[in-house]
Amino acid sequence: MQFDRELDVKGLNCPLPILRTKKALAEMNSGQVLHVLATDPGSVKDFQAFARQTGNELVSSTENGNVFEYYLKRK
């Protein structure tokens, strides 16, 4: 999937992945896609809730071994 920016939050635990994602999205333009790499298993539910609450679209969420990948489209 194509993305405009990548954010590596591997090794960080809640709430840091969400906080860093929120900051990164704020610096992006509407419609741009942010690719996030995380290792916190709790981030799956966190990113789903974050997308619902902020109106940003969670385009894709996958797990590859210990790494969770998220693609968020800025509203």
PDB file as gemmi writes it, atoms N, CA and C in Angstrom:
CRYST1    1.000    1.000    1.000  90.00  90.00  90.00 P 1                      
ATOM      1  N   MET A   1       0.836  -1.186   0.000  1.00  0.00           N  
ATOM      2  CA  MET A   1       0.000   0.000   0.000  1.00  0.00           C  
ATOM      3  C   MET A   1       0.883   1.252   0.000  1.00  0.00           C  
ATOM      4  N   GLN A   2       0.469   2.232  -0.741  1.00  0.00           N  
ATOM      5  CA  GLN A   2       1.218   3.491  -0.810  1.00  0.00           C  
ATOM      6  C   GLN A   2       0.919   4.332   0.424  1.00  0.00           C  
ATOM      7  N   PHE A   3       1.940   5.028   0.911  1.00  0.00           N  
ATOM      8  CA  PHE A   3       1.746   5.911   2.051  1.00  0.00           C  
ATOM      9  C   PHE A   3       2.620   7.142   1.890  1.00  0.00           C  
ATOM     10  N   ASP A   4       2.257   8.187   2.621  1.00  0.00           N  
ATOM     11  CA  ASP A   4       2.968   9.461   2.514  1.00  0.00           C  
ATOM     12  C   ASP A   4       4.010   9.645   3.613  1.00  0.00           C  
ATOM     13  N   ARG A   5       3.819   8.951   4.721  1.00  0.00           N  
ATOM     14  CA  ARG A   5       4.740   9.084   5.849  1.00  0.00           C  
ATOM     15  C   ARG A   5       4.729   7.790   6.657  1.00  0.00           C  
ATOM     16  N   GLU A   6       5.875   7.471   7.252  1.00  0.00           N  
ATOM     17  CA  GLU A   6       5.970   6.266   8.082  1.00  0.00           C  
ATOM     18  C   GLU A   6       6.356   6.671   9.494  1.00  0.00           C  
ATOM     19  N   LEU A   7       5.740   5.982  10.461  1.00  0.00           N  
ATOM     20  CA  LEU A   7       6.009   6.240  11.871  1.00  0.00           C  
ATOM     21  C   LEU A   7       6.345   4.912  12.549  1.00  0.00           C  
ATOM     22  N   ASP A   8       7.536   4.830  13.135  1.00  0.00           N  
ATOM     23  CA  ASP A   8       7.978   3.614  13.817  1.00  0.00           C  
ATOM     24  C   ASP A   8       7.854   3.824  15.322  1.00  0.00           C  
ATOM     25  N   VAL A   9       6.881   3.134  15.922  1.00  0.00           N  
ATOM     26  CA  VAL A   9       6.685   3.231  17.372  1.00  0.00           C  
ATOM     27  C   VAL A   9       6.905   1.867  18.032  1.00  0.00           C  
ATOM     28  N   LYS A  10       7.727   1.036  17.379  1.00  0.00           N  
ATOM     29  CA  LYS A  10       8.022  -0.286  17.935  1.00  0.00           C  
ATOM     30  C   LYS A  10       8.747  -0.111  19.274  1.00  0.00           C  
ATOM     31  N   GLY A  11       8.398  -0.952  20.241  1.00  0.00           N  
ATOM     32  CA  GLY A  11       9.021  -0.892  21.559  1.00  0.00           C  
ATOM     33  C   GLY A  11       8.324   0.052  22.524  1.00  0.00           C  
ATOM     34  N   LEU A  12       7.387   0.849  22.024  1.00  0.00           N  
ATOM     35  CA  LEU A  12       6.648   1.773  22.893  1.00  0.00           C  
ATOM     36  C   LEU A  12       5.315   1.158  23.300  1.00  0.00           C  
ATOM     37  N   ASN A  13       4.909   1.424  24.529  1.00  0.00           N  
ATOM     38  CA  ASN A  13       3.637   0.905  25.029  1.00  0.00           C  
ATOM     39  C   ASN A  13       2.614   2.026  25.156  1.00  0.00           C  
ATOM     40  N   CYS A  14       1.358   1.622  25.267  1.00  0.00           N  
ATOM     41  CA  CYS A  14       0.241   2.539  25.420  1.00  0.00           C  
ATOM     42  C   CYS A  14       0.548   3.548  26.526  1.00  0.00           C  
ATOM     43  N   PRO A  15       0.264   4.800  26.326  1.00  0.00           N  
ATOM     44  CA  PRO A  15      -0.437   5.438  25.200  1.00  0.00           C  
ATOM     45  C   PRO A  15       0.489   6.048  24.155  1.00  0.00           C  
ATOM     46  N   LEU A  16       1.791   5.819  24.248  1.00  0.00           N  
ATOM     47  CA  LEU A  16       2.734   6.491  23.349  1.00  0.00           C  
ATOM     48  C   LEU A  16       2.491   6.253  21.856  1.00  0.00           C  
ATOM     49  N   PRO A  17       2.185   5.024  21.404  1.00  0.00           N  
ATOM     50  CA  PRO A  17       1.941   4.858  19.958  1.00  0.00           C  
ATOM     51  C   PRO A  17       0.808   5.752  19.448  1.00  0.00           C  
ATOM     52  N   ILE A  18      -0.272   5.859  20.211  1.00  0.00           N  
ATOM     53  CA  ILE A  18      -1.408   6.688  19.801  1.00  0.00           C  
ATOM     54  C   ILE A  18      -1.038   8.168  19.842  1.00  0.00           C  
ATOM     55  N   LEU A  19      -0.341   8.581  20.892  1.00  0.00           N  
ATOM     56  CA  LEU A  19       0.044   9.996  21.003  1.00  0.00           C  
ATOM     57  C   LEU A  19       0.952  10.419  19.858  1.00  0.00           C  
ATOM     58  N   ARG A  20       1.913   9.577  19.515  1.00  0.00           N  
ATOM     59  CA  ARG A  20       2.827   9.905  18.409  1.00  0.00           C  
ATOM     60  C   ARG A  20       2.091   9.887  17.063  1.00  0.00           C  
ATOM     61  N   THR A  21       1.133   8.969  16.933  1.00  0.00           N  
ATOM     62  CA  THR A  21       0.326   8.905  15.713  1.00  0.00           C  
ATOM     63  C   THR A  21      -0.510  10.167  15.569  1.00  0.00           C  
ATOM     64  N   LYS A  22      -1.124  10.590  16.659  1.00  0.00           N  
ATOM     65  CA  LYS A  22      -1.951  11.802  16.643  1.00  0.00           C  
ATOM     66  C   LYS A  22      -1.117  13.005  16.210  1.00  0.00           C  
ATOM     67  N   LYS A  23       0.088  13.112  16.746  1.00  0.00           N  
ATOM     68  CA  LYS A  23       0.981  14.228  16.401  1.00  0.00           C  
ATOM     69  C   LYS A  23       1.373  14.175  14.921  1.00  0.00           C  
ATOM     70  N   ALA A  24       1.724  12.976  14.438  1.00  0.00           N  
ATOM     71  CA  ALA A  24       2.123  12.823  13.038  1.00  0.00           C  
ATOM     72  C   ALA A  24       0.975  13.176  12.093  1.00  0.00           C  
ATOM     73  N   LEU A  25      -0.231  12.713  12.405  1.00  0.00           N  
ATOM     74  CA  LEU A  25      -1.388  13.004  11.551  1.00  0.00           C  
ATOM     75  C   LEU A  25      -1.682  14.500  11.519  1.00  0.00           C  
ATOM     76  N   ALA A  26      -1.471  15.186  12.647  1.00  0.00           N  
ATOM     77  CA  ALA A  26      -1.731  16.629  12.716  1.00  0.00           C  
ATOM     78  C   ALA A  26      -0.811  17.406  11.773  1.00  0.00           C  
ATOM     79  N   GLU A  27       0.341  16.829  11.461  1.00  0.00           N  
ATOM     80  CA  GLU A  27       1.308  17.488  10.574  1.00  0.00           C  
ATOM     81  C   GLU A  27       1.088  17.137   9.103  1.00  0.00           C  
ATOM     82  N   MET A  28       0.084  16.298   8.837  1.00  0.00           N  
ATOM     83  CA  MET A  28      -0.171  15.840   7.471  1.00  0.00           C  
ATOM     84  C   MET A  28      -1.402  16.532   6.892  1.00  0.00           C  
ATOM     85  N   ASN A  29      -1.551  16.445   5.568  1.00  0.00           N  
ATOM     86  CA  ASN A  29      -2.705  17.024   4.885  1.00  0.00           C  
ATOM     87  C   ASN A  29      -3.835  16.015   4.789  1.00  0.00           C  
ATOM     88  N   SER A  30      -5.038  16.513   4.628  1.00  0.00           N  
ATOM     89  CA  SER A  30      -6.214  15.662   4.479  1.00  0.00           C  
ATOM     90  C   SER A  30      -6.030  14.703   3.303  1.00  0.00           C  
ATOM     91  N   GLY A  31      -6.360  13.426   3.522  1.00  0.00           N  
ATOM     92  CA  GLY A  31      -6.251  12.421   2.465  1.00  0.00           C  
ATOM     93  C   GLY A  31      -4.917  11.702   2.412  1.00  0.00           C  
ATOM     94  N   GLN A  32      -3.908  12.228   3.128  1.00  0.00           N  
ATOM     95  CA  GLN A  32      -2.613  11.555   3.139  1.00  0.00           C  
ATOM     96  C   GLN A  32      -2.677  10.328   4.049  1.00  0.00           C  
ATOM     97  N   VAL A  33      -1.807   9.347   3.767  1.00  0.00           N  
ATOM     98  CA  VAL A  33      -1.809   8.076   4.493  1.00  0.00           C  
ATOM     99  C   VAL A  33      -0.544   7.951   5.353  1.00  0.00           C  
ATOM    100  N   LEU A  34      -0.768   7.570   6.604  1.00  0.00           N  
ATOM    101  CA  LEU A  34       0.315   7.343   7.560  1.00  0.00           C  
ATOM    102  C   LEU A  34       0.460   5.846   7.793  1.00  0.00           C  
ATOM    103  N   HIS A  35       1.679   5.337   7.651  1.00  0.00           N  
ATOM    104  CA  HIS A  35       1.986   3.920   7.906  1.00  0.00           C  
ATOM    105  C   HIS A  35       2.635   3.843   9.280  1.00  0.00           C  
ATOM    106  N   VAL A  36       2.020   3.083  10.194  1.00  0.00           N  
ATOM    107  CA  VAL A  36       2.525   2.978  11.567  1.00  0.00           C  
ATOM    108  C   VAL A  36       2.972   1.547  11.838  1.00  0.00           C  
ATOM    109  N   LEU A  37       4.162   1.401  12.438  1.00  0.00           N  
ATOM    110  CA  LEU A  37       4.695   0.099  12.850  1.00  0.00           C  
ATOM    111  C   LEU A  37       4.746   0.084  14.374  1.00  0.00           C  
ATOM    112  N   ALA A  38       4.089  -0.887  14.994  1.00  0.00           N  
ATOM    113  CA  ALA A  38       4.034  -0.965  16.455  1.00  0.00           C  
ATOM    114  C   ALA A  38       4.250  -2.403  16.914  1.00  0.00           C  
ATOM    115  N   THR A  39       4.651  -2.568  18.177  1.00  0.00           N  
ATOM    116  CA  THR A  39       4.825  -3.908  18.745  1.00  0.00           C  
ATOM    117  C   THR A  39       3.904  -4.155  19.939  1.00  0.00           C  
ATOM    118  N   ASP A  40       3.196  -3.155  20.392  1.00  0.00           N  
ATOM    119  CA  ASP A  40       2.296  -3.291  21.544  1.00  0.00           C  
ATOM    120  C   ASP A  40       1.025  -4.030  21.112  1.00  0.00           C  
ATOM    121  N   PRO A  41       0.767  -5.241  21.661  1.00  0.00           N  
ATOM    122  CA  PRO A  41      -0.435  -5.988  21.266  1.00  0.00           C  
ATOM    123  C   PRO A  41      -1.728  -5.223  21.556  1.00  0.00           C  
ATOM    124  N   GLY A  42      -1.701  -4.352  22.556  1.00  0.00           N  
ATOM    125  CA  GLY A  42      -2.881  -3.555  22.879  1.00  0.00           C  
ATOM    126  C   GLY A  42      -3.175  -2.481  21.853  1.00  0.00           C  
ATOM    127  N   SER A  43      -2.234  -2.252  20.953  1.00  0.00           N  
ATOM    128  CA  SER A  43      -2.424  -1.195  19.963  1.00  0.00           C  
ATOM    129  C   SER A  43      -3.539  -1.520  18.969  1.00  0.00           C  
ATOM    130  N   VAL A  44      -3.877  -2.797  18.813  1.00  0.00           N  
ATOM    131  CA  VAL A  44      -4.930  -3.178  17.865  1.00  0.00           C  
ATOM    132  C   VAL A  44      -6.238  -2.481  18.243  1.00  0.00           C  
ATOM    133  N   LYS A  45      -6.657  -2.659  19.486  1.00  0.00           N  
ATOM    134  CA  LYS A  45      -7.898  -2.023  19.942  1.00  0.00           C  
ATOM    135  C   LYS A  45      -7.728  -0.507  20.036  1.00  0.00           C  
ATOM    136  N   ASP A  46      -6.545  -0.066  20.441  1.00  0.00           N  
ATOM    137  CA  ASP A  46      -6.286   1.371  20.570  1.00  0.00           C  
ATOM    138  C   ASP A  46      -6.458   2.093  19.232  1.00  0.00           C  
ATOM    139  N   PHE A  47      -5.909   1.520  18.162  1.00  0.00           N  
ATOM    140  CA  PHE A  47      -5.992   2.179  16.865  1.00  0.00           C  
ATOM    141  C   PHE A  47      -7.408   2.151  16.304  1.00  0.00           C  
ATOM    142  N   GLN A  48      -8.158   1.078  16.583  1.00  0.00           N  
ATOM    143  CA  GLN A  48      -9.558   1.024  16.143  1.00  0.00           C  
ATOM    144  C   GLN A  48     -10.356   2.128  16.832  1.00  0.00           C  
ATOM    145  N   ALA A  49     -10.165   2.264  18.142  1.00  0.00           N  
ATOM    146  CA  ALA A  49     -10.878   3.294  18.903  1.00  0.00           C  
ATOM    147  C   ALA A  49     -10.437   4.692  18.473  1.00  0.00           C  
ATOM    148  N   PHE A  50      -9.142   4.864  18.257  1.00  0.00           N  
ATOM    149  CA  PHE A  50      -8.601   6.155  17.829  1.00  0.00           C  
ATOM    150  C   PHE A  50      -9.245   6.601  16.515  1.00  0.00           C  
ATOM    151  N   ALA A  51      -9.334   5.691  15.562  1.00  0.00           N  
ATOM    152  CA  ALA A  51      -9.926   6.023  14.265  1.00  0.00           C  
ATOM    153  C   ALA A  51     -11.394   6.410  14.426  1.00  0.00           C  
ATOM    154  N   ARG A  52     -12.132   5.658  15.221  1.00  0.00           N  
ATOM    155  CA  ARG A  52     -13.550   5.963  15.455  1.00  0.00           C  
ATOM    156  C   ARG A  52     -13.720   7.341  16.096  1.00  0.00           C  
ATOM    157  N   GLN A  53     -12.906   7.622  17.086  1.00  0.00           N  
ATOM    158  CA  GLN A  53     -13.060   8.865  17.856  1.00  0.00           C  
ATOM    159  C   GLN A  53     -12.591  10.104  17.101  1.00  0.00           C  
ATOM    160  N   THR A  54     -11.614   9.957  16.223  1.00  0.00           N  
ATOM    161  CA  THR A  54     -11.050  11.126  15.551  1.00  0.00           C  
ATOM    162  C   THR A  54     -11.593  11.335  14.138  1.00  0.00           C  
ATOM    163  N   GLY A  55     -12.226  10.321  13.565  1.00  0.00           N  
ATOM    164  CA  GLY A  55     -12.735  10.442  12.205  1.00  0.00           C  
ATOM    165  C   GLY A  55     -11.703  10.127  11.139  1.00  0.00           C  
ATOM    166  N   ASN A  56     -10.464   9.817  11.556  1.00  0.00           N  
ATOM    167  CA  ASN A  56      -9.452   9.373  10.592  1.00  0.00           C  
ATOM    168  C   ASN A  56      -9.777   7.930  10.217  1.00  0.00           C  
ATOM    169  N   GLU A  57      -9.495   7.553   8.982  1.00  0.00           N  
ATOM    170  CA  GLU A  57      -9.854   6.212   8.507  1.00  0.00           C  
ATOM    171  C   GLU A  57      -8.727   5.218   8.739  1.00  0.00           C  
ATOM    172  N   LEU A  58      -9.044   4.114   9.431  1.00  0.00           N  
ATOM    173  CA  LEU A  58      -8.097   3.017   9.581  1.00  0.00           C  
ATOM    174  C   LEU A  58      -8.260   2.149   8.334  1.00  0.00           C  
ATOM    175  N   VAL A  59      -7.395   2.388   7.354  1.00  0.00           N  
ATOM    176  CA  VAL A  59      -7.511   1.732   6.048  1.00  0.00           C  
ATOM    177  C   VAL A  59      -7.160   0.259   6.151  1.00  0.00           C  
ATOM    178  N   SER A  60      -6.118  -0.051   6.928  1.00  0.00           N  
ATOM    179  CA  SER A  60      -5.645  -1.426   7.024  1.00  0.00           C  
ATOM    180  C   SER A  60      -4.958  -1.653   8.362  1.00  0.00           C  
ATOM    181  N   SER A  61      -5.122  -2.880   8.871  1.00  0.00           N  
ATOM    182  CA  SER A  61      -4.482  -3.277  10.122  1.00  0.00           C  
ATOM    183  C   SER A  61      -4.047  -4.732   9.972  1.00  0.00           C  
ATOM    184  N   THR A  62      -2.734  -4.986  10.049  1.00  0.00           N  
ATOM    185  CA  THR A  62      -2.237  -6.345   9.897  1.00  0.00           C  
ATOM    186  C   THR A  62      -1.189  -6.650  10.955  1.00  0.00           C  
ATOM    187  N   GLU A  63      -0.970  -7.948  11.164  1.00  0.00           N  
ATOM    188  CA  GLU A  63       0.055  -8.392  12.109  1.00  0.00           C  
ATOM    189  C   GLU A  63       1.043  -9.282  11.366  1.00  0.00           C  
ATOM    190  N   ASN A  64       2.317  -8.947  11.485  1.00  0.00           N  
ATOM    191  CA  ASN A  64       3.384  -9.750  10.889  1.00  0.00           C  
ATOM    192  C   ASN A  64       4.341 -10.155  11.998  1.00  0.00           C  
ATOM    193  N   GLY A  65       4.128 -11.354  12.554  1.00  0.00           N  
ATOM    194  CA  GLY A  65       4.959 -11.777  13.681  1.00  0.00           C  
ATOM    195  C   GLY A  65       4.652 -10.930  14.893  1.00  0.00           C  
ATOM    196  N   ASN A  66       5.641 -10.199  15.397  1.00  0.00           N  
ATOM    197  CA  ASN A  66       5.453  -9.342  16.564  1.00  0.00           C  
ATOM    198  C   ASN A  66       5.178  -7.897  16.187  1.00  0.00           C  
ATOM    199  N   VAL A  67       5.089  -7.615  14.892  1.00  0.00           N  
ATOM    200  CA  VAL A  67       4.907  -6.232  14.445  1.00  0.00           C  
ATOM    201  C   VAL A  67       3.494  -6.039  13.894  1.00  0.00           C  
ATOM    202  N   PHE A  68       2.853  -4.995  14.382  1.00  0.00           N  
ATOM    203  CA  PHE A  68       1.520  -4.622  13.913  1.00  0.00           C  
ATOM    204  C   PHE A  68       1.686  -3.435  12.972  1.00  0.00           C  
ATOM    205  N   GLU A  69       1.019  -3.521  11.806  1.00  0.00           N  
ATOM    206  CA  GLU A  69       1.101  -2.449  10.815  1.00  0.00           C  
ATOM    207  C   GLU A  69      -0.278  -1.825  10.648  1.00  0.00           C  
ATOM    208  N   TYR A  70      -0.285  -0.494  10.656  1.00  0.00           N  
ATOM    209  CA  TYR A  70      -1.543   0.255  10.482  1.00  0.00           C  
ATOM    210  C   TYR A  70      -1.352   1.285   9.387  1.00  0.00           C  
ATOM    211  N   TYR A  71      -2.405   1.447   8.607  1.00  0.00           N  
ATOM    212  CA  TYR A  71      -2.434   2.508   7.599  1.00  0.00           C  
ATOM    213  C   TYR A  71      -3.631   3.381   7.945  1.00  0.00           C  
ATOM    214  N   LEU A  72      -3.354   4.633   8.252  1.00  0.00           N  
ATOM    215  CA  LEU A  72      -4.412   5.573   8.609  1.00  0.00           C  
ATOM    216  C   LEU A  72      -4.458   6.700   7.593  1.00  0.00           C  
ATOM    217  N   LYS A  73      -5.662   6.999   7.126  1.00  0.00           N  
ATOM    218  CA  LYS A  73      -5.854   8.108   6.197  1.00  0.00           C  
ATOM    219  C   LYS A  73      -6.396   9.301   6.975  1.00  0.00           C  
ATOM    220  N   ARG A  74      -5.692  10.431   6.844  1.00  0.00           N  
ATOM    221  CA  ARG A  74      -6.089  11.630   7.589  1.00  0.00           C  
ATOM    222  C   ARG A  74      -7.410  12.172   7.030  1.00  0.00           C  
ATOM    223  N   LYS A  75      -8.280  12.545   7.940  1.00  0.00           N  
ATOM    224  CA  LYS A  75      -9.587  13.073   7.512  1.00  0.00           C  
ATOM    225  C   LYS A  75      -9.464  14.444   6.882  1.00  0.00           C  
TER     226      LYS A  75                                                      
END                                                                             
